[in-house]
Amino acid sequence: MNDTPVVQVPPFSVLASGIVADPVAVARGSRYVDVVVLDDEHNVLHHVLEDDTIVATSHLAVPASPLGRLALVSWGADRLDLFIRDAETRLWHCEYTGRWGTWRLVRSEGAVSDASAISWSCGRFDLFATGASEVIEHYWYQHPIGLMGPESLAGRVVGQPAAVVTSLYGVEVVARGKDDGVLRRQYHVPDERTHEWTSTPMLPSRATFDVGPAVVASTGESLSCTGDPTLVWCRGVGIISNRLVAFARHDDRLVQFEPAAEQLWRTGGGDKVLAGAATVSDPVAVSASPCRIDVFFGVSQGTVGWATTRILDAGASSTDLRVIADGIGSIGRPAVCSARPGRLNLFVRTVDDDLRHGWCELNEEHWNVRG
């Protein structure tokens, strides 16, 4: 990363001190951004931001000793759902409707990965986690019925699955396979509207979910997935079609890859190995405007790597790689979300265990902070 351009920014604004885990953030409608993190007393600290200013703060006691990364999802302007895994491999759920409710047990044992949650409509969210039997377990909430599941989607997998909404009723899920391959499952509503999980043309059959190898570079090199992937649905415009794009670590490199017709994931070119000898956290990604994806990840210098991929026609793309340096030093996996088109909100945990926040207007690509 020594040759990577450095974006010098003022120190990001401090939202909280004494945090002990990586932050998680979500946009609640177009007005609010919510960020949650564990503090040094192992309680959930929740900040609500409006126009980049904290407008509410709350503390939520957790029911047991927390483990891993929180999961947060919103299916409306007045609703958040929070999930946490504990040291006894139990999975817990708490809802927010202006104030936090009580914790409810989702799984009594066997939650061996952090959870991922998405929502594709008001009154609905879907939850994915790896169970003790090494399969992706799927839970779903439908108002007013409540939480249902689990159903087993795929195996054998390790780590945290990644999911993304592609349309109303459309969901894509990927996970790291036991052989470090990248496994994919898709939910959609076909013409007969059967509302079922299906394999895709990139998978060998509807009955199995084991595919591989993981990622094949243009050189023929097999790039194993050595961290949890993240998944982005990037909308196209004009003749540029929508694209499903995934990012993951390969050792200490960041790799971008997409489904390919040969039942493989492919990088599509050597330029898709985005970072070398520097990546130290799993990536997070967001598409805040059509034909553009922004990816953030920790790098070895204690700063944040920033990769911007612009989707071009004919299946091509171009990527700019930079490092954001604010002079403080960050650790762990950052969090990013977008409450409205063209706006990024980035949250990082620093070496001093502070939670810091900066935002960027993509038409200016200028990072802002509030003192």
C-alpha positions in Angstrom: 0.0 0.0 0.0 3.0 2.3 0.0 2.1 3.5 -3.5 -1.5 4.0 -2.6 -2.7 7.7 -2.6 -3.4 9.0 0.9 -6.5 11.1 1.6 -5.6 13.3 4.5 -8.6 14.4 6.5 -9.2 16.2 9.9 -9.6 13.8 12.8 -13.1 12.3 12.6 -15.6 13.4 15.2 -15.6 11.5 18.5 -19.0 10.0 19.2 -18.1 7.8 22.2 -15.1 6.6 24.2 -14.3 3.2 25.8 -15.8 1.0 23.1 -14.7 -2.7 22.9 -16.1 -3.9 19.6 -16.4 -2.8 16.0 -19.4 -0.5 15.2 -22.4 -1.4 13.1 -24.5 1.2 11.4 -27.7 1.4 9.4 -29.8 4.1 7.7 -33.3 4.4 9.1 -35.2 5.8 6.2 -33.7 9.0 4.7 -33.6 11.0 7.9 -31.7 9.0 10.5 -28.5 7.1 10.8 -28.1 4.7 13.7 -24.8 3.3 15.0 -24.5 0.7 17.7 -21.4 -0.6 19.5 -20.4 -2.4 22.7 -19.0 -0.2 25.5 -16.4 -1.3 28.1 -19.1 -2.5 30.4 -20.4 -4.7 27.6 -23.6 -2.8 27.2 -24.9 -1.7 23.8 -24.4 2.0 23.1 -26.8 3.4 20.5 -26.5 6.8 18.9 -29.1 8.3 16.5 -27.7 10.9 14.1 -29.6 13.4 12.0 -27.7 15.5 9.6 -24.5 14.1 11.1 -25.4 15.4 14.6 -26.3 13.1 17.6 -29.9 13.6 18.5 -30.4 10.7 20.8 -28.2 8.3 22.8 -29.3 5.2 24.8 -27.7 2.3 26.6 -29.0 -1.2 26.5 -27.9 -3.9 28.9 -27.2 -7.2 27.2 -28.7 -10.5 28.6 -25.4 -12.4 28.6 -21.7 -12.0 27.9 -21.6 -10.8 24.3 -19.4 -12.4 21.6 -18.6 -11.1 18.1 -20.1 -8.4 16.1 -23.6 -7.0 16.4 -26.2 -7.1 13.6 -28.6 -4.2 13.0 -31.4 -3.8 10.5 -34.2 -1.3 9.9 -37.5 -1.9 8.1 -39.0 1.5 8.6 -38.5 5.0 9.9 -39.5 4.0 13.5 -38.1 0.5 13.7 -34.7 -1.2 14.4 -33.9 -4.8 15.1 -30.7 -5.7 16.9 -29.1 -9.1 17.2 -26.2 -10.3 19.4 -24.5 -13.6 20.0 -23.2 -14.6 23.4 -20.4 -16.8 24.7 -22.9 -19.7 25.1 -23.6 -19.6 21.3 -27.1 -18.2 21.9 -28.5 -15.7 19.5 -30.6 -12.8 21.0 -33.0 -10.2 19.4 -34.2 -6.8 20.6 -36.4 -4.3 18.8 -36.4 -0.6 18.9 -39.6 1.5 18.3 -38.4 4.8 19.9 -37.1 2.9 22.8 -35.5 -0.5 23.2 -37.7 -3.4 24.2 -36.8 -6.6 26.0 -34.4 -9.3 24.7 -35.8 -12.4 23.2 -34.0 -15.6 22.5 -33.8 -16.5 18.8 -31.6 -19.6 19.2 -30.8 -21.3 22.5 -27.4 -22.8 21.3 -25.4 -23.4 18.2 -25.0 -19.9 16.8 -21.4 -20.3 15.7 -21.1 -17.1 13.6 -22.2 -13.5 13.8 -25.5 -12.8 12.1 -26.4 -10.7 9.1 -29.8 -9.1 8.6 -31.6 -7.4 5.7 -35.0 -6.0 5.0 -36.8 -5.8 1.7 -40.1 -4.3 2.9 -41.9 -2.7 5.8 -42.7 -5.3 8.4 -40.2 -7.8 7.2 -36.6 -8.7 7.9 -34.5 -11.8 7.2 -31.7 -13.0 9.4 -28.8 -15.3 8.4 -26.2 -17.1 10.6 -24.0 -20.2 10.5 -25.3 -22.9 12.8 -23.4 -25.7 14.6 -24.2 -28.1 11.7 -22.2 -25.9 9.3 -25.2 -24.7 7.3 -26.6 -21.2 6.7 -29.6 -20.8 8.9 -32.4 -18.5 7.8 -34.9 -16.8 10.1 -37.5 -14.3 8.9 -39.8 -11.9 10.6 -43.2 -11.0 9.2 -45.4 -8.5 11.0 -47.7 -9.2 12.7 -46.9 -12.9 12.8 -43.5 -12.6 14.4 -40.2 -14.4 14.0 -40.1 -17.7 12.2 -37.4 -20.3 11.4 -34.8 -21.5 11.1 -34.6 -23.2 7.8 -31.3 -24.6 6.5 -30.1 -23.2 3.3 -26.6 -24.4 2.6 -23.5 -26.2 3.8 -20.8 -26.6 4.6 -19.9 -23.0 5.5 -17.9 -21.1 8.0 -18.0 -17.6 9.3 -20.6 -14.9 8.9 -22.9 -15.0 5.8 -23.5 -11.9 3.8 -26.8 -10.9 2.3 -28.2 -8.1 0.2 -31.6 -7.1 -1.2 -31.8 -7.0 -5.0 -35.5 -6.2 -5.3 -38.9 -6.6 -3.6 -38.7 -10.3 -2.5 -35.2 -10.6 -4.0 -32.3 -11.6 -1.8 -28.8 -12.8 -2.5 -26.7 -14.6 0.1 -23.1 -15.7 0.0 -20.8 -17.4 2.6 -17.4 -18.7 2.9 -17.2 -22.5 2.3 -15.3 -25.0 4.3 -12.8 -25.2 1.4 -12.6 -21.4 1.5 -14.7 -21.2 -1.6 -17.6 -18.7 -2.0 -21.1 -20.2 -1.9 -24.2 -18.5 -3.1 -28.0 -18.8 -2.7 -30.7 -16.8 -4.2 -34.4 -16.0 -3.2 -36.7 -14.6 -5.7 -40.3 -14.6 -6.9 -40.5 -16.3 -10.3 -43.5 -16.0 -12.6 -45.4 -18.6 -10.6 -44.7 -16.6 -7.4 -43.7 -19.7 -5.4 -41.5 -17.6 -3.1 -38.8 -20.2 -2.8 -35.1 -20.3 -2.4 -33.5 -21.6 -5.6 -30.1 -22.4 -6.9 -29.1 -20.3 -9.8 -27.7 -21.1 -13.3 -24.3 -20.7 -11.7 -24.9 -23.6 -9.4 -24.9 -27.3 -10.4 -28.4 -28.2 -9.2 -31.3 -27.1 -7.0 -30.5 -29.8 -4.5 -27.0 -28.9 -3.5 -25.1 -25.8 -2.6 -21.5 -26.8 -2.6 -19.6 -25.1 -5.5 -16.0 -24.2 -6.0 -13.3 -23.2 -6.4 -13.8 -19.9 -4.8 -12.4 -17.1 -7.1 -10.4 -17.5 -10.2 -8.2 -14.6 -11.3 -7.4 -13.9 -15.0 -4.1 -15.6 -14.4 -5.8 -18.8 -13.4 -4.8 -18.4 -9.8 -7.4 -19.7 -7.3 -8.0 -17.0 -4.7 -9.3 -18.6 -1.4 -11.6 -16.5 0.7 -9.8 -16.2 4.1 -12.3 -13.8 5.7 -16.0 -13.2 5.7 -17.3 -11.7 2.4 -19.5 -8.7 1.9 -22.0 -8.4 -0.8 -23.3 -5.4 -2.8 -26.2 -4.9 -5.3 -25.2 -2.0 -7.6 -27.9 -0.5 -9.7 -27.0 0.4 -13.3 -28.3 3.2 -15.4 -29.1 3.3 -19.2 -27.3 0.5 -20.9 -25.4 -0.5 -17.8 -27.1 -3.4 -16.1 -27.5 -4.1 -12.4 -24.5 -6.0 -10.9 -24.0 -8.4 -7.9 -20.5 -7.8 -6.6 -18.7 -9.4 -3.6 -15.6 -8.5 -1.8 -13.4 -10.6 0.6 -9.9 -11.0 1.9 -7.5 -13.4 0.3 -4.8 -13.6 2.9 -3.8 -9.9 3.2 -5.3 -8.8 -0.1 -8.7 -7.5 -0.9 -10.4 -9.2 -3.9 -13.4 -8.1 -5.9 -15.4 -10.8 -7.7 -18.7 -11.6 -9.4 -20.6 -14.7 -10.5 -19.6 -16.2 -13.8 -21.4 -18.5 -16.1 -19.0 -21.4 -15.6 -20.3 -22.1 -12.1 -17.4 -20.2 -10.7 -16.8 -16.8 -9.1 -14.3 -14.8 -11.2 -12.4 -11.6 -10.6 -12.8 -10.6 -14.2 -9.3 -9.3 -14.4 -6.0 -8.9 -12.5 -7.0 -5.4 -11.5 -9.7 -6.9 -9.2 -7.0 -7.8 -6.6 -7.5 -4.4 -5.0 -5.0 -4.3 -2.1 -1.8 -6.1 -1.4 0.0 -6.8 1.8 -2.1 -4.5 3.9 -5.7 -5.6 4.5 -6.3 -6.5 8.1 -10.1 -6.5 8.5 -13.0 -7.9 6.6 -14.5 -5.3 4.2 -17.8 -3.4 4.3 -19.4 -1.9 1.2 -22.2 0.2 0.0 -23.6 1.5 -3.3 -24.7 5.0 -2.6 -25.3 6.0 -6.3 -25.9 4.0 -9.5 -22.8 2.3 -11.1 -20.7 3.0 -8.0 -19.5 0.9 -5.1 -17.5 2.1 -2.1 -15.6 -0.4 0.0 -13.8 0.2 3.3 -11.5 -2.0 5.3 -8.7 -1.8 7.9 -5.1 -1.7 6.6 -1.9 -2.5 8.4 -0.8 1.2 8.9 -3.7 1.7 11.3 -5.7 3.6 8.7 -8.8 2.8 6.6 -8.5 1.6 3.0 -11.1 3.0 0.6 -11.8 1.4 -2.8 -14.2 2.9 -5.3 -15.4 0.7 -8.1 -17.2 2.3 -11.0 -19.3 -0.1 -13.1 -18.9 0.4 -16.9 -20.7 -1.0 -19.8 -19.9 -4.4 -21.4 -19.4 -5.9 -18.0 -16.2 -3.8 -17.2 -15.3 -1.8 -14.2 -12.6 0.5 -12.9 -11.3 0.8 -9.4 -9.6 3.6 -7.5 -7.8 2.6 -4.3 -6.9 5.2 -1.5 -6.1 5.3 2.2 -8.0 7.6 4.6 -5.6 9.0 7.2 -6.9 11.2 10.0 -3.8 11.0 12.2 -5.6 9.0 15.0 -5.3 5.4 13.9 -8.1 2.9 13.5 -8.5 -0.7 14.3 -10.9 -3.4 13.4 -13.7 -3.5 10.8 -15.3 -0.1 10.0 -19.0 0.5 9.4 -20.6 2.3 6.5 -24.1 3.2 5.4 -25.9 5.7 3.1 -29.1 7.4 4.2 -29.6 9.2 0.8 -28.0 9.0 -2.6 -24.5 10.4 -2.8 -23.8 10.4 0.9 -21.6 8.1 2.9 -21.4 7.8 6.7 -18.3 6.1 7.9 -17.7 4.9 11.5 -14.4 3.6 12.9 -13.0 2.3 16.1 -9.6 3.9 17.0 -6.6 2.6 18.8 -7.7 4.6 21.8 -11.1 2.8 21.8 -13.0 5.8 20.6 -15.9 5.6 18.2 -15.4 8.2 15.4 -17.5 9.4 12.6 -17.0 11.2 9.2 -19.1 11.7 6.2 -18.6 12.2 2.5 -20.5 13.8 -0.3 -19.6 11.7 -3.3 -20.0 14.6 -5.8 -17.2 16.3 -3.9 -15.4 13.3 -2.5 -14.5 15.5 0.5 -14.6 14.1 4.0 -16.3 16.2 6.6 -16.2 16.1 10.4 -18.1 18.0 13.1 -16.3 19.2 16.1 
